[in-house]
Amino acid sequence: MSRPGARFRMSTQEGIVSTATETTTCSARRLPPLSFSPAVLAGLLATSGPLSPVLAGPPSLAAVATWNAYTVATEKRIEDELARGTPFLVQDTFAPGKGTHTASGPPRPGIFVFAMPPATSGGQPIKTGDALIHHWLGSVFIPGATMADVLAFVRDYDNNGRYFDDVMASRQLSNEGDVYRIFLKLKRTKSVVTVHYNTEHTVVYGAADAERSSSRSVATKIAELDEVGTASEREKTPEEERGFMWRLNSYWRFLAVPGGVIVECESTSMSRAIPTGLGWLIGHYVKSIPKESLERTLTGIKRGVLARAGMAQ
C-alpha cells in the first residue's frame, strides 16, 4: 500500500480503487461569481508553490484503500467474465446492442465510449474516500486487420508511441514472455490545462488465439512533471503534485470478427476530489480527461495498426 509522501509504485498484485466525496461549506453571504481570462486560468493551474489552491499531494490512506477495494472487485468480475467466455466483450453485458459489436451485421464504425456502473463488493457499493474513481469502457473496430496485426502493434512499445496523441515517448523496459514493463511519457490536455507525466506500467497478456486475446495494464509509477521541454525538466515531489492522476489501470479485450478486429478497453483511474469552490477551476478537467484520453487511445490503436499493416484508413 502506498503511504503519504511517497512516490506511487504498485506491484502487479495490488488493486485499484478510488472515489471522491466533496464537502460543502456555507458562507455568511453570497459572493459574486469570479471571472478569469484564459491566461490567468493557465497561470493558476500551473502554479506549484505551497499556497497554490490546486495542489493535492499524494492520496490519503483512505483513498488508497478505496482504490484497492475497487480494483479487487473490478478484477474479480473481469476474471469471471473471461473464464465464462460468453459473452466475451464487456459491452455485450453492460451495453448490449449499443456498442461496436452487433449481434448481426457488421461492427459499427467510430469510437464507442460508455460510463461503467461503479464496482460493488458483496453486492454493496464500495464506500467512497476523498478521491474520485473514473471507470470507462471504450471500443473501436479495425477493418481488414487480423489478431496477429493487432497484437504485433500493441506489443511494439519501442515504436508505437508515435501513433498516440497523448504519448510523448514510449519504450520497453523489459520483457519476459507475456509480461512487459514499459515507460510512457504522457500528456493530458484540456482547454488551458496541460499536465505531463513520467509513467511506468506492467502489462500482462492472456492466452491468445486467432479469435480472442486479452491483457491487463497496471501503472506502477505516475510522476507529474515540471518545466517540461526545458533543461530544468524534473519530476515533482508527491507534495507538489496536483492529483489529476493518482492511479491508472486498463483491461483490454481483442475479438476477431468477420472483416477485422474489435479492440475494447476498460479503463479505471483515480484522481483527487474536486475541492469545494474550485469546480470552476479544475472540475471539468478532472471529470472529462479520463473519457477523452480513452477515446484518443483507441483512435491511436486503429491508426497504428492500419499504418503498420500498410492499409489505408
Secondary structure, DSSP 8 states (H G I E B T S, - for coil): ---TTS-----TT------B-------SS--------HHHHHHHHH--STT-TT---S--HHHHHHHHHHHHHHHHHHHHHHHH-SS-STHHHHSTTTSS--SSSS---SEEEEE----EETTEE---BBEEEEEEEEEEEEET--HHHHHHHHT-TTTGGGG-TTEEEEEEEEEETTEEEEEEEEEEEETTEEEEEEEEEEEEE----SSEEEEEEEEEEEEEEESTTSTT-EE--GGG---S-SEEEEEEEEEEETTEEEEEEEEEEEEE---TT-IIIIIHHHHHHHHHHHHHHHHHHHHHHHHHTT---
